[in-house]
């Protein structure tokens, strides 16, 4: 993974975009590295939460690598878009929560990553936007749907059709990010959230994330039924027994066994 760093500490994995010399612009190698990194997360049952961040001070990601894209024709663009979609889906469908820690510019693909992460913490210097319209093209990794789901169809049109960048506070008000913190507290806040989630019963965390994500696309009755099935499943786990025993006995829970 040439442009992606992978670090595991206990039950938390930190995945870092590592192409700071070009503001972490997405090229095929970086996208492939992210797909591989999230594949490692899926294969490791001892990972309970992921922090996704980026190297450098200027940008989380400035988006696509224009030097690569200017020579790309339609068929090649389709293949690149499909690869990008696999990357986005590997984040969106990750079995554990993904906390995105964003500093500086988060443009194009950087914004697409924010839209599919579970929780985003933004530094107060963050600037988020989708400038593809200014480059004679449109997003290719799902944000015409994903942005509208977050901010509504009309606001999504305004942002996408003008290519306007928004600052961290406006992103917070629109629901694009969940926290805004000073730049020097960004990873501290992301890790605080990750530690909180990683301390929960991991089977319940996985079930909760799945119910929210899948239920969003279902009608109410189907979502209720899915939740009831997941609720019942949790009651058959050792995790549940240990968590409730610890509560009744007024003690810290023992390490969960993921079973």
Secondary structure as UniProt FT lines:
FT   TURN            2..3
FT   STRAND          4..9
FT   TURN            10..11
FT   STRAND          12..17
FT   HELIX           20..22
FT   TURN            23..24
FT   HELIX           28..43
FT   TURN            45..46
FT   STRAND          49..54
FT   STRAND          59..61
FT   HELIX           66..69
FT   TURN            70..71
FT   HELIX           74..92
FT   STRAND          97..102
FT   STRAND          104..107
FT   HELIX           109..116
FT   STRAND          119..123
FT   TURN            124..125
FT   STRAND          127..129
FT   HELIX           131..135
FT   HELIX           143..151
FT   HELIX           153..162
FT   STRAND          166..167
FT   HELIX           168..174
FT   STRAND          179..181
FT   HELIX           183..185
FT   HELIX           186..198
FT   HELIX           202..215
FT   TURN            216..217
FT   HELIX           220..234
FT   TURN            235..236
FT   HELIX           238..248
FT   TURN            249..250
//
